[in-house]
Amino acid sequence: MSSDDSGSAAVAVLGAIGVLLVLVVWLSALAVAMRAHLDATTAADAAALAAAPVTFLPFGAKGSPTDEAARFARLNGAHLVWCRCPLDQSFDSRTVEVRVTKSVDLPVLGMTEIEATGRAEFVPAALLEAG
């Protein structure tokens, strides 16, 4: 083997190692982002579920549906962006929708915000059936 061949082999090996390192960093960033998205989705669902019964004024909950959504988003490591949580005294069913963001530090890419939306339906008439 000539010195040119061993030099070429070394360059090829270094190139392969470089590609492998880029792939590992990319995959780790993807894994962190996917985990953050799952966490954000969990926070959004929890926020929507917490806010839904508070939209029914006779339910006796304290605070507003938006406050409850924000509290549960925060408890799950996220921040409430908005809440479509209209107050309603009727026994009609209603759907609550919230959007949250979760900050995540992605390898090499730095801090980014992951968004998720959660929905929950609340049927106050079902309270009359319980029992």
Secondary structure, DSSP 8 states (H G I E B T S, - for coil): --HHHHHHHHHHHHHHHHHHHHHHHHHHHHHHHHHHHHHHHHHHHHHHHHHGGGGBGGG---S-HHHHHHHHHHHTT-EEEEEE---B-SSS-EEEEEEEEEEEEETTTEEEEEEEEEEEEE-THHHHH--
